[in-house]
């Protein structure tokens, strides 16, 4: 059985600018306590492009525009 067990540290990533202004996403991931194993677990993290602080879509956009 899983039970909520707080949050991991907040991640701040940059996404597509909105109306000419920077857009920063503040993401918090939930931790869960598994009573069967006694361990903390959390879901997979695939929103951020590898080696960056950008979303995958925004990273691909910048890569395509030769920045």
VEXNUBA-315554 format. One record per residue (C-alpha): residue number from 1; residue in three letters; x, y, z. Coordinates in pm, 1 decimal. Layout:
% residues N
+-----+-----+----------+----------+----------+
:   n : res :     east :    north :       up :
+-----+-----+----------+----------+----------+
: NUM : ala :        X :        Y :        Z :
...
+-----+-----+----------+----------+----------+
This chain:
% residues 67
+-----+-----+----------+----------+----------+
:   n : res :     east :    north :       up :
+-----+-----+----------+----------+----------+
:   1 : unk :      0.0 :      0.0 :      0.0 :
:   2 : unk :    131.2 :    347.4 :    -91.9 :
:   3 : unk :     87.7 :    652.5 :    129.3 :
:   4 : unk :    185.0 :   1015.5 :     50.0 :
:   5 : unk :    519.0 :   1102.4 :    212.4 :
:   6 : unk :    592.3 :   1467.9 :    130.1 :
:   7 : unk :    763.7 :   1619.3 :   -173.4 :
:   8 : unk :   1109.7 :   1619.6 :   -331.2 :
:   9 : unk :   1293.3 :   1952.0 :   -374.8 :
:  10 : unk :   1128.4 :   2192.6 :   -617.2 :
:  11 : unk :   1273.5 :   2212.2 :   -970.4 :
:  12 : unk :   1252.5 :   2538.0 :  -1164.5 :
:  13 : unk :   1272.2 :   2499.9 :  -1542.2 :
:  14 : unk :   1232.0 :   2745.3 :  -1826.8 :
:  15 : unk :    961.1 :   2693.6 :  -2089.6 :
:  16 : unk :    839.2 :   2878.3 :  -2401.1 :
:  17 : unk :    815.8 :   3255.6 :  -2347.2 :
:  18 : unk :    459.2 :   3382.1 :  -2312.8 :
:  19 : unk :    377.6 :   3723.0 :  -2463.9 :
:  20 : unk :    746.4 :   3811.5 :  -2474.1 :
:  21 : unk :    807.3 :   3729.6 :  -2107.0 :
:  22 : unk :   1011.1 :   3444.0 :  -1962.4 :
:  23 : unk :    807.9 :   3149.9 :  -1836.1 :
:  24 : unk :    942.9 :   2952.5 :  -1541.9 :
:  25 : unk :    775.9 :   2632.3 :  -1426.2 :
:  26 : unk :    806.3 :   2541.1 :  -1058.4 :
:  27 : unk :    765.0 :   2163.4 :  -1035.8 :
:  28 : unk :    732.0 :   1957.5 :   -720.9 :
:  29 : unk :    733.2 :   1578.4 :   -725.3 :
:  30 : unk :    542.0 :   1378.2 :   -468.5 :
:  31 : unk :    717.5 :   1105.4 :   -267.1 :
:  32 : unk :    528.9 :    794.1 :   -159.5 :
:  33 : unk :    597.5 :    548.6 :    122.8 :
:  34 : unk :    551.6 :    181.5 :     27.2 :
:  35 : unk :    437.6 :     -4.1 :    339.6 :
:  36 : unk :    516.3 :   -344.1 :    185.7 :
:  37 : unk :    887.2 :   -270.0 :    126.2 :
:  38 : unk :    940.6 :     15.1 :    373.7 :
:  39 : unk :   1099.8 :    232.6 :    102.5 :
:  40 : unk :   1016.5 :    575.4 :    -41.5 :
:  41 : unk :    928.0 :    580.0 :   -412.2 :
:  42 : unk :    854.5 :    851.1 :   -670.1 :
:  43 : unk :    745.8 :    852.8 :  -1033.6 :
:  44 : unk :    975.9 :    885.8 :  -1337.6 :
:  45 : unk :   1107.3 :   1229.3 :  -1436.1 :
:  46 : unk :   1105.5 :   1292.5 :  -1811.0 :
:  47 : unk :    987.9 :   1654.3 :  -1835.3 :
:  48 : unk :   1336.4 :   1810.6 :  -1839.5 :
:  49 : unk :   1567.6 :   1763.9 :  -2138.8 :
:  50 : unk :   1891.6 :   1586.1 :  -2042.6 :
:  51 : unk :   2169.2 :   1819.3 :  -1923.3 :
:  52 : unk :   1945.5 :   2129.0 :  -1926.3 :
:  53 : unk :   1696.2 :   2316.5 :  -1713.5 :
:  54 : unk :   1456.5 :   2346.5 :  -2011.0 :
:  55 : unk :   1150.9 :   2144.0 :  -2101.4 :
:  56 : unk :   1212.3 :   1889.3 :  -2377.5 :
:  57 : unk :    990.9 :   2082.2 :  -2623.0 :
:  58 : unk :   1161.4 :   2417.2 :  -2558.7 :
:  59 : unk :   1507.0 :   2255.8 :  -2585.6 :
:  60 : unk :   1412.3 :   2102.6 :  -2922.5 :
:  61 : unk :   1277.6 :   2440.2 :  -3040.5 :
:  62 : unk :   1600.7 :   2619.8 :  -2948.6 :
:  63 : unk :   1809.6 :   2345.3 :  -3107.7 :
:  64 : unk :   1610.8 :   2379.0 :  -3432.9 :
:  65 : unk :   1654.1 :   2757.6 :  -3443.8 :
:  66 : unk :   2039.4 :   2735.1 :  -3427.8 :
:  67 : unk :   2074.0 :   2919.1 :  -3097.0 :
+-----+-----+----------+----------+----------+
